[in-house]
């Protein structure tokens, strides 16, 4: 027998004070008969006893079976996915049938409790653990960690004790790719066994399980791809992992020997992208030297500039040079080197070089030695004939563009026809327009430009009445008069010529891997100066040059807002959002990026939250809104500036096809839990697993319990004592 006190301390204190006060009152009642004192004290003592709620529990010796908790994974892939390629049963049905078949044997060896779990833990009947009724949502991945915490923490109805053994029946698909890895709840270490449900064997061959790299990479700076491939049934064979570029050229090869029948090979590649843009790569897994790809996976990386390195050369001082140089120097993402020609080679000062404050133009260093240090060259009103008598400098500039550099040629009296570009073969071949053999600059020409259908002309997005906007821009003055566009060239902006036709103001064309832009007039500074008079044009100058530089360095091939699907097991979907600012750089905290995303499907619309996962990187994981087609729409702003929008459409199947249990992740989970790993086989009983149960313990079993505070007899006795005291007092003549 054991005695228990059920009241809190303040009830116990009240009971003690009650008895003390009653004893004091009886001592002060000198004329009270002794029999009445005994009756009253007995009644008060019994009332105090009821106040502290005592109880007596009576036991008898008995043996206790070890506690066994069975957890059935009720995820989407367990309930809907077939247990095998030719099986008509789901994995959940296969596990339920096994449990029902061997339930009498399990109940005889252990105190058995059964649960199903998805996002929550549900207690089920061990003899018929049907999946119906406990999961309202069609889509659900399971959370084993949460189920174990609920089982031990009390949601499963067990209190806080861990069972002697826990068996988790699962296919592991909801565990794949999850981080952080599971750890056993307190007190459950080395007590949790994992049972793989469904076929686990993969066919002989190679599967690429990982091919990942950074969302953004800087041009010319090495970055790393992480790769892994699972090889099954190919022990002692040779395997090659080949990294290819977008042109299917092999960048690098890794060679391995497969040492087991089921092995995951992990490796990495370090590469660097030569230019800005969207760089495509492919990982190829081949069986043996010279073999074709047994498996392949593609990946695209957004390559950006850490700094845009610009060389700006002006043939003479001008407002255009002063304004553009000031703009370029004010951009944090640009490293600028600029020169303006104040002293030409033919100038004969008649004094010693050491006495001059103006140095000769360092043409050899710029065009030959250091040209590879830059990403974009800007030539404004520049007569190259003064420095390129032998053609070496022009040839070097052409080679710079051919290898991926950008070249902007701005007009003026000493440019194009006035600079003799027609006679310089390498320069003429670069230009997107035909030029005259004679001077072609008209300094009195005044005009307004209008955009052509070209990505570089989209300096603003969402302009109301775009035609009216451009018809009222500040006028430009002075332009080189060009001939027609060359084959493959495209106009960016045009203006109305004196004859009323459209004349090209700016045009572009590709040359090798690089780009060339020609701008007819050196007067865009007028947009900056005169645009200050009207707010709507105040940003035109900076937007024009930002867009032009983005075209020249290849950034326009990058979308500011891109969405890509991430690999994820189970029914949920995951997406990564990559964001670039107006300068084509990942945003910082001060850019105040906001993401508005919604998911549409089955006539429903649900909000989706993208969380920051790095600079310019946002990620979201969610369940489909409905079966069938779903559409994810995303819109991004930086402050009040609209950066762009994108969308992704995906299909959500009503029922998945066969997917084998992820044996690799199940074995890792079993090792982390400190328990065993077993494959569930319908015709094999639980004897091997039952051996891990501890033996029956000597214990005691509760036979009966006596609670005075709930006993009618005790309450009647207390009432009888007080009533007898009152009756006896009346007989004694007491009031």
C-alpha positions in Angstrom: 0.0 0.0 0.0 1.1 3.6 -0.7 -0.3 6.8 0.6 -0.6 10.0 -1.6 -1.5 13.6 -0.8 -3.4 15.2 -3.7 -3.8 18.8 -2.4 -1.5 21.7 -3.1 0.6 23.2 -0.3 -1.8 26.0 0.4 -4.6 23.5 1.1 -2.4 21.6 3.4 -1.5 24.9 5.2 -5.2 25.7 5.5 -5.9 22.3 7.0 -3.2 22.8 9.6 -4.5 26.2 10.5 -8.0 24.8 10.8 -6.9 22.1 13.3 -4.8 24.6 15.2 -7.7 27.1 15.5 -10.1 24.4 16.5 -7.8 23.1 19.3 -7.4 26.7 20.6 -11.1 27.2 20.6 -11.7 23.9 22.5 -9.1 24.9 25.1 -10.9 28.1 25.7 -14.3 26.2 26.2 -13.7 25.1 29.8 -17.4 24.4 30.5 -17.9 22.2 27.5 -18.4 18.5 28.2 -15.5 16.2 27.3 -17.7 14.0 25.0 -18.7 17.0 22.9 -15.1 18.2 22.6 -14.2 14.7 21.3 -17.0 14.7 18.8 -16.3 18.2 17.5 -12.5 17.6 17.2 -13.1 14.4 15.4 -15.4 16.1 12.9 -12.9 19.0 12.4 -10.0 16.5 11.9 -12.0 14.6 9.3 -12.8 17.8 7.5 -9.1 18.8 7.5 -8.3 15.3 6.1 -10.7 15.8 3.3 -9.1 19.2 2.5 -5.6 17.7 1.9 -7.2 14.9 -0.4 -5.3 11.8 0.8 -5.5 8.5 -1.0 -4.4 5.0 -0.4 -3.4 2.7 -3.3 -3.2 -1.1 -2.8 -0.9 -3.2 -5.0 -0.1 -6.9 -5.7 3.2 -8.2 -7.2 3.1 -8.8 -11.1 5.4 -8.8 -14.1 5.3 -6.0 -16.8 5.8 -6.5 -20.5 8.2 -4.1 -22.3 6.5 -1.2 -24.0 6.5 -1.2 -27.8 5.3 1.7 -29.9 4.7 1.2 -33.6 4.7 4.4 -35.8 3.3 4.1 -39.4 4.3 6.7 -41.9 1.0 8.0 -43.4 2.6 10.5 -45.9 1.2 11.0 -49.4 3.8 8.6 -50.9 3.1 5.9 -48.3 -0.7 6.1 -48.7 -0.8 6.6 -52.5 2.5 5.1 -53.8 2.6 1.4 -54.7 4.8 -0.9 -52.6 6.4 -2.3 -55.8 6.6 -2.0 -59.5 3.9 -4.7 -59.9 2.1 -4.3 -56.6 -1.5 -3.3 -56.3 -1.1 -2.4 -52.6 0.1 1.0 -51.3 3.1 1.0 -49.0 0.8 2.0 -46.1 -1.5 -0.9 -46.9 1.4 -3.3 -47.0 2.7 -2.1 -43.6 -0.8 -2.3 -42.1 -1.4 -5.8 -43.4 1.9 -7.0 -41.9 1.1 -5.4 -38.6 -2.4 -6.9 -38.5 -1.0 -10.3 -39.4 1.5 -10.4 -36.6 -0.4 -8.3 -34.0 -1.3 -11.2 -31.8 2.4 -12.2 -31.6 3.5 -8.7 -30.9 0.8 -8.2 -28.2 2.0 -11.4 -26.5 5.5 -10.2 -26.3 5.0 -6.5 -25.5 2.6 -3.8 -24.3 1.7 -2.7 -27.9 0.6 0.7 -29.0 0.1 1.8 -32.6 0.2 5.3 -34.2 0.0 6.8 -37.7 1.8 10.0 -38.4 2.0 12.6 -41.1 2.2 16.2 -39.9 0.6 15.0 -36.6 0.5 11.8 -34.6 -2.7 9.8 -34.4 -3.4 6.7 -32.3 -4.8 3.8 -34.4 -6.1 0.3 -33.8 -3.2 -2.2 -34.2 -5.4 -4.9 -35.7 -6.7 -2.5 -38.5 -4.6 0.6 -38.7 -6.5 2.1 -41.7 -5.3 5.4 -43.1 -8.8 6.8 -43.6 -10.2 9.4 -41.2 -7.1 10.8 -39.6 -5.7 13.0 -42.4 -8.0 15.5 -43.9 -5.5 17.1 -46.3 -4.8 15.2 -49.6 -1.2 16.3 -49.7 1.0 15.7 -46.7 4.6 14.8 -46.0 5.4 13.1 -42.8 7.5 14.5 -40.0 9.2 11.7 -38.1 10.9 14.1 -35.7 7.7 15.7 -34.7 6.0 12.4 -34.3 8.7 11.1 -32.0 8.5 14.3 -29.9 4.8 14.1 -29.7 5.0 10.4 -28.6 7.4 11.1 -25.8 6.1 14.6 -25.0 2.6 13.5 -24.2 0.5 14.2 -27.3 0.5 10.5 -27.9 -1.1 9.9 -24.5 2.0 8.2 -23.0 3.1 11.0 -20.6 6.8 11.8 -20.8 8.4 8.3 -20.7 10.0 6.8 -23.8 8.8 3.3 -24.7 11.3 0.5 -24.4 11.3 0.2 -28.2 9.9 2.2 -31.1 9.4 0.8 -34.6 9.1 3.4 -37.4 7.6 2.0 -40.7 8.5 4.4 -43.5 9.7 4.6 -47.1 12.1 7.5 -46.2 10.9 9.8 -49.1 9.7 12.4 -46.6 13.2 12.3 -44.9 15.2 12.8 -48.1 16.9 16.2 -48.4 15.7 17.3 -45.0 18.0 19.4 -42.7 18.9 19.3 -39.9 19.2 15.6 -39.5 17.0 13.8 -37.0 18.1 13.2 -33.4 16.3 10.9 -31.0 14.1 12.5 -28.3 15.5 12.5 -24.7 15.6 9.0 -23.2 15.0 7.3 -26.6 18.6 6.9 -27.8 19.3 3.4 -29.2 15.6 2.5 -28.9 14.3 3.4 -32.3 14.3 0.9 -35.2 13.7 1.9 -38.8 11.7 -0.5 -41.1 11.9 0.1 -44.8 8.5 -0.3 -46.5 8.3 -1.1 -50.2 10.9 -2.3 -52.7 14.4 -0.7 -52.2 16.4 -2.3 -55.0 17.3 0.0 -57.8 18.0 -1.3 -61.3 21.6 -1.5 -62.4 22.9 1.8 -63.5 23.9 5.4 -62.6 21.7 8.2 -61.2 22.9 11.7 -60.5 21.7 12.6 -57.1 23.3 16.0 -56.7 24.5 18.7 -59.1 24.5 22.1 -57.4 26.4 25.3 -57.5 26.0 28.9 -56.3 22.9 30.8 -57.5 25.2 33.7 -58.5 28.8 33.6 -59.6 31.2 36.4 -60.4 32.9 36.5 -63.8 36.5 35.4 -63.9 36.4 34.3 -60.2 36.4 30.5 -59.6 33.3 28.9 -58.1 32.5 25.2 -57.1 29.9 22.7 -58.3 29.1 19.9 -55.8 28.2 16.6 -57.5 27.2 13.1 -56.4 26.1 10.0 -58.3 24.5 6.8 -57.0 25.9 3.7 -58.7 24.0 0.4 -58.4 25.0 -3.1 -59.5 28.3 -2.0 -61.0 31.0 -3.1 -58.5 34.6 -2.9 -59.8 33.6 -0.9 -62.9 34.9 2.5 -63.9 32.9 5.6 -63.7 33.6 9.1 -65.2 32.0 12.3 -64.2 32.3 14.9 -66.9 31.5 18.6 -66.6 30.5 20.2 -69.9 29.8 23.8 -70.9 26.8 25.1 -72.9 28.5 24.2 -76.1 28.9 20.5 -75.0 32.7 20.9 -74.6 34.2 18.9 -71.7 35.7 21.3 -69.1 37.0 18.7 -66.7 36.7 14.9 -66.0 36.8 13.0 -62.7 37.5 9.2 -62.8 36.5 6.7 -60.1 36.4 2.9 -59.4 33.1 1.6 -58.0 33.9 -0.4 -54.8 30.5 -1.8 -53.9 27.2 -2.9 -55.4 25.4 0.3 -54.1 27.7 3.3 -53.8 27.3 7.0 -53.8 30.2 8.9 -55.3 30.8 12.5 -54.2 33.0 15.0 -55.9 33.3 18.6 -57.0 34.4 20.8 -59.8 36.0 24.3 -59.7 35.3 26.5 -62.7 35.2 30.2 -63.7 32.9 31.9 -66.2 34.6 34.2 -68.7 31.7 36.5 -69.2 28.5 37.9 -67.7 25.2 36.1 -68.5 23.5 32.9 -67.9 26.1 30.1 -68.1 24.8 26.6 -68.9 26.6 23.5 -67.6 25.9 19.8 -67.8 27.1 16.9 -65.6 27.5 13.7 -67.5 28.0 10.3 -65.7 29.6 7.8 -68.1 30.5 4.1 -67.6 34.2 3.8 -68.4 36.5 5.9 -70.5 35.1 7.0 -73.8 31.6 5.8 -72.9 28.4 7.8 -73.6 26.4 9.4 -70.8 24.5 7.0 -68.7 22.9 9.9 -66.8 23.1 13.6 -67.2 21.8 16.7 -65.4 21.8 20.4 -66.5 22.3 23.5 -64.4 22.4 27.2 -65.2 24.3 29.8 -63.2 23.7 33.5 -63.2 27.2 35.1 -63.8 27.5 38.7 -62.7 30.2 41.2 -62.3 31.8 41.9 -58.9 32.9 45.2 -60.5 32.5 46.4 -64.0 35.9 47.6 -65.2 35.5 50.4 -67.7 38.1 52.2 -69.8 36.8 55.6 -71.1 38.8 57.4 -73.7 37.7 60.8 -75.0 39.4 62.5 -78.0 38.8 66.0 -76.6 37.2 67.7 -73.5 33.4 68.1 -73.7 30.3 68.2 -71.7 29.6 64.6 -72.7 32.9 63.5 -71.2 32.4 65.5 -68.0 28.9 64.3 -67.4 29.5 60.6 -68.3 32.7 60.4 -66.3 30.9 61.8 -63.3 28.1 59.3 -63.7 30.5 56.3 -64.0 32.6 57.4 -61.0 29.5 57.6 -58.9 28.5 54.0 -59.5 29.7 51.6 -56.7 29.7 48.7 -59.1 32.1 50.3 -61.6 35.9 50.7 -61.6 36.6 53.5 -64.0 39.9 54.5 -65.7 39.4 57.5 -68.0 41.6 59.7 -70.2 40.9 62.8 -72.2 43.3 63.8 -75.0 44.7 67.3 -74.2 48.0 66.7 -76.0 48.3 64.7 -79.2 51.4 63.0 -80.5 51.9 65.5 -83.3 51.9 68.4 -80.8 55.5 69.9 -80.7 55.7 71.9 -77.5 59.3 72.9 -78.0 60.2 72.2 -74.3 61.7 69.3 -72.4 59.2 66.5 -71.4 60.1 66.9 -67.8 58.9 70.5 -67.8 55.4 69.6 -69.1 52.4 69.1 -66.8 50.6 67.1 -69.5 52.0 63.6 -70.2 51.7 61.8 -73.6 48.8 59.5 -73.9 49.8 56.0 -72.7 48.5 54.2 -75.9 50.8 51.1 -75.6 49.7 50.4 -72.1 46.0 50.8 -72.8 45.6 49.1 -76.1 48.3 46.4 -75.8 49.5 45.6 -72.3 46.5 46.3 -70.0 43.5 45.8 -72.4 42.6 42.4 -70.9 42.1 44.1 -67.5 38.8 45.8 -68.6 35.3 44.6 -69.4 34.0 47.6 -71.4 35.8 50.2 -73.6 34.2 53.6 -74.4 35.7 55.6 -77.2 34.2 59.1 -77.6 35.0 61.5 -80.4 38.3 59.5 -80.7 40.5 59.7 -83.8 42.5 56.4 -83.6 44.6 57.3 -86.7 46.8 59.5 -84.5 47.8 56.4 -82.5 47.3 53.5 -84.8 49.5 54.0 -87.8 50.4 50.3 -88.0 47.0 49.0 -87.1 48.2 47.1 -84.0 46.0 49.0 -81.6 42.8 48.5 -83.7 43.6 44.8 -84.0 44.1 44.5 -80.3 40.7 46.3 -79.7 39.0 43.9 -82.1 40.5 40.9 -80.4 39.3 42.3 -77.0 35.7 42.4 -78.3 36.0 39.0 -79.9 36.9 37.4 -76.6 33.9 38.8 -74.8 34.5 42.5 -74.2 32.1 45.4 -74.8 32.9 48.4 -76.9 30.9 51.6 -77.1 31.8 54.2 -79.8 30.3 57.6 -79.2 30.2 60.1 -82.1 31.7 63.5 -82.6 33.7 65.5 -85.2 36.7 63.1 -84.8 34.7 59.9 -84.8 33.3 57.6 -87.5 33.8 59.3 -90.9 35.7 62.2 -89.3 38.0 59.8 -87.6 38.8 57.7 -90.7 37.1 54.6 -89.3 36.2 53.5 -92.8 39.9 53.0 -93.6 40.8 51.1 -90.4 39.8 47.6 -91.3 39.5 46.2 -87.7 37.4 49.2 -86.5 35.2 49.2 -89.5 34.5 45.5 -89.2 33.4 46.0 -85.6 30.8 48.8 -86.2 27.1 47.9 -86.7 26.5 50.7 -89.3 28.0 51.6 -92.7 30.1 54.8 -92.5 31.3 57.4 -95.0 34.9 57.9 -96.1 34.5 61.6 -95.3 33.6 63.6 -92.2 29.9 62.9 -91.3 29.3 65.0 -88.2 26.4 67.6 -88.3 26.9 69.8 -85.2 23.7 71.8 -85.9 21.3 68.9 -86.1 18.8 69.0 -83.3 16.5 66.1 -82.6 14.6 63.8 -80.2 15.1 60.1 -80.1 12.6 57.3 -80.0 13.2 53.6 -79.0 13.2 50.7 -81.3 12.2 47.2 -80.2 15.4 46.3 -78.4 16.1 45.2 -74.9 18.7 47.9 -74.5 16.0 50.5 -75.3 13.8 49.5 -72.4 15.2 52.2 -70.1 12.0 52.5 -68.1 9.2 49.9 -67.6 5.5 50.6 -67.3 5.6 54.1 -68.8 2.1 55.6 -69.3 1.7 56.7 -73.0 5.2 55.8 -74.0 5.0 57.7 -77.4 4.1 60.9 -75.7 7.0 60.4 -73.2 9.6 60.2 -75.9 8.1 63.0 -78.0 8.7 65.4 -75.2 12.2 64.5 -74.1 14.9 67.1 -74.0 16.4 67.5 -77.5 19.9 66.3 -78.4 22.2 68.3 -80.6 24.8 67.1 -83.1 25.1 63.6 -84.7 27.1 61.6 -87.1 25.1 60.7 -90.2 25.4 57.0 -90.9 24.6 54.7 -93.7 22.4 51.6 -93.3 22.7 48.9 -90.7 25.1 46.1 -91.5 23.8 42.5 -91.6 23.1 41.1 -88.2 23.0 44.6 -86.6 20.0 46.0 -84.8 18.9 49.6 -84.1 18.3 50.6 -80.5 17.2 54.3 -80.9 16.3 56.3 -83.9 15.4 59.9 -84.7 13.7 61.8 -87.6 16.2 63.0 -90.2 16.0 66.2 -92.2 14.1 64.3 -94.9 11.5 63.0 -92.5 12.8 59.4 -92.5 14.1 57.4 -89.5 17.8 57.7 -88.9 19.7 55.5 -86.5 20.9 57.1 -83.3 22.3 54.0 -81.7 22.8 50.5 -82.9 24.5 47.2 -81.8 25.8 44.0 -83.1 27.7 41.0 -81.8 31.3 40.3 -82.7 32.7 37.0 -81.5 31.7 36.6 -77.9 31.5 40.4 -77.4 29.2 43.3 -78.2 29.6 46.6 -80.0 27.3 49.7 -79.6 27.6 52.8 -81.8 26.0 56.1 -80.5 25.7 58.8 -83.1 25.9 61.9 -81.0 27.9 63.2 -77.9 25.0 65.1 -76.4 23.2 62.8 -74.0 24.4 65.1 -71.3 21.5 67.4 -72.3 19.1 64.8 -70.8 20.9 65.2 -67.5 21.0 69.0 -67.5 17.7 69.8 -69.0 15.9 66.8 -67.5 16.2 68.5 -64.1 13.5 71.0 -65.2 10.9 68.2 -65.3 10.8 65.4 -62.8 9.7 62.6 -65.2 12.9 63.0 -67.2 15.3 63.4 -64.3 16.3 59.7 -64.4 16.5 59.4 -68.2 20.2 60.0 -68.5 21.3 57.5 -65.8 18.7 54.9 -67.0 20.0 55.2 -70.6 23.6 54.6 -69.6 22.8 51.9 -67.1 20.9 50.0 -69.7 23.6 50.5 -72.3 26.4 49.3 -70.0 24.3 46.3 -69.1 24.0 45.4 -72.8 27.7 45.8 -73.3 28.8 43.6 -70.5 26.1 41.0 -71.2 24.0 41.7 -68.1 20.9 42.1 -70.2 20.9 38.4 -70.8 20.2 38.1 -67.1 16.7 38.6 -65.9 16.4 40.6 -62.8 13.8 38.2 -61.4 14.2 34.5 -62.1 12.5 31.4 -60.6 13.8 27.9 -60.6 12.5 24.6 -59.1 14.5 22.9 -56.4 14.7 19.1 -56.1 12.5 17.8 -53.3 11.1 14.4 -52.4 7.5 13.9 -51.6 4.4 15.9 -52.6 5.6 19.4 -51.6 7.3 21.8 -54.1 10.3 24.1 -53.5 11.4 27.1 -55.5 14.3 29.5 -55.5 13.9 33.1 -56.4 16.9 35.0 -57.7 16.8 38.8 -57.6 19.1 41.4 -59.2 18.7 45.2 -58.7 18.6 47.8 -61.5 22.4 47.6 -61.6 22.3 43.9 -62.1 23.9 43.2 -58.7 22.4 41.1 -55.8 20.5 43.5 -53.5 21.7 44.5 -50.1 19.6 45.0 -47.0 19.3 48.7 -47.8 17.5 47.9 -51.1 14.4 46.9 -49.2 13.3 44.1 -51.5 9.7 42.9 -51.1 8.4 39.7 -52.7 4.7 39.2 -53.5 3.9 35.6 -54.4 0.6 33.7 -54.9 -0.2 30.1 -55.8 -3.2 29.3 -58.0 -4.8 25.9 -58.6 -8.2 24.3 -58.7 -9.9 27.7 -58.5 -8.1 28.6 -55.2 -5.5 31.3 -54.6 -3.1 31.0 -51.7 -0.2 33.3 -50.6 3.3 31.9 -50.6 6.1 33.2 -48.4 9.6 33.4 -49.8 12.2 33.6 -47.1 15.8 35.1 -47.5 18.4 32.4 -48.1 21.4 34.6 -49.1 22.0 37.9 -50.8 19.6 38.1 -53.7 18.3 34.6 -52.9 14.8 33.7 -51.6 13.3 30.2 -51.2 9.9 28.8 -50.5 8.5 25.3 -50.0 4.7 24.6 -50.1 2.1 22.0 -50.9 0.3 22.3 -54.2 -3.0 24.1 -54.0 -4.8 21.3 -55.8 -4.4 18.3 -58.0 -3.5 19.0 -61.6 -2.1 22.3 -62.9 -0.8 24.8 -60.4 0.7 28.3 -61.2 3.1 30.2 -59.0 3.2 34.0 -59.7 5.9 36.2 -58.2 6.4 40.0 -58.3 9.4 41.8 -56.8 10.0 45.4 -55.8 13.0 47.3 -54.4 11.4 50.0 -52.4 9.0 51.6 -54.8 11.0 50.4 -57.9 9.5 47.5 -59.8 12.2 44.9 -60.6 10.1 42.4 -62.4 7.8 39.4 -62.2 7.9 35.7 -63.2 5.9 32.6 -62.9 6.2 28.8 -62.9 3.6 26.2 -63.9 3.8 22.7 -62.6 1.6 19.6 -62.6 0.6 17.8 -59.4 -0.3 14.2 -60.0 -3.3 12.7 -58.2 -1.2 9.6 -57.4 2.5 9.0 -57.8 4.1 6.2 -59.7 6.3 3.7 -58.0 9.3 5.2 -56.2 11.6 2.8 -54.3 12.2 3.4 -50.6 15.2 5.7 -50.0 17.4 3.0 -48.4 20.4 5.3 -48.1 18.6 7.9 -46.0 16.8 5.2 -44.0 20.1 3.6 -43.0 21.5 7.0 -42.0 18.4 7.8 -39.9 18.7 4.4 -38.2 22.4 5.1 -37.4 21.5 8.5 -36.0 18.8 7.0 -33.8 21.1 4.3 -32.6 18.7 1.6 -33.5 18.5 -1.1 -36.2 17.6 -1.0 -39.8 15.3 -3.7 -41.3 13.5 -4.3 -44.6 9.8 -5.1 -44.1 9.0 -8.5 -45.7 5.4 -9.7 -45.5 6.2 -13.4 -44.9 8.9 -12.8 -42.3 7.7 -12.4 -38.7 8.9 -10.0 -36.1 11.0 -12.5 -34.1 14.4 -11.0 -35.0 13.3 -7.5 -34.0 11.6 -8.7 -30.8 14.9 -9.9 -29.5 15.9 -6.3 -29.0 13.1 -5.9 -26.5 14.2 -5.9 -22.8 12.8 -8.8 -20.6 9.7 -8.5 -18.6 10.2 -6.5 -15.4 9.1 -7.4 -11.9 6.6 -4.9 -10.9 3.3 -4.4 -9.1 -0.2 -4.0 -10.3 -2.7 -1.7 -8.7 -5.6 -3.7 -7.1 -7.7 -0.9 -5.5 -7.6 2.7 -4.5 -9.3 4.5 -1.6 -9.9 8.3 -1.9 -11.6 9.7 1.2 -12.5 13.0 -0.5 -14.7 11.1 -3.0 -16.1 8.5 -0.5 -19.7 9.0 0.5 -19.2 7.0 3.7 -16.4 9.5 4.9 -18.6 12.5 4.1 -21.6 10.9 5.9 -19.3 10.2 8.9 -18.1 13.8 9.1 -21.7 15.0 8.9 -22.7 12.4 11.6 -20.0 13.6 14.0 -21.0 17.3 13.8 -24.7 16.3 14.0 -24.0 14.1 17.1 -22.1 16.9 18.7 -25.1 19.3 18.1 -27.6 16.8 19.5 -25.5 16.1 22.6 -25.1 19.8 23.2 -28.9 20.3 23.1 -29.3 17.5 25.7 -26.8 19.2 27.9 -28.7 22.4 27.6 -26.1 24.2 25.5 -27.0 26.8 23.0 
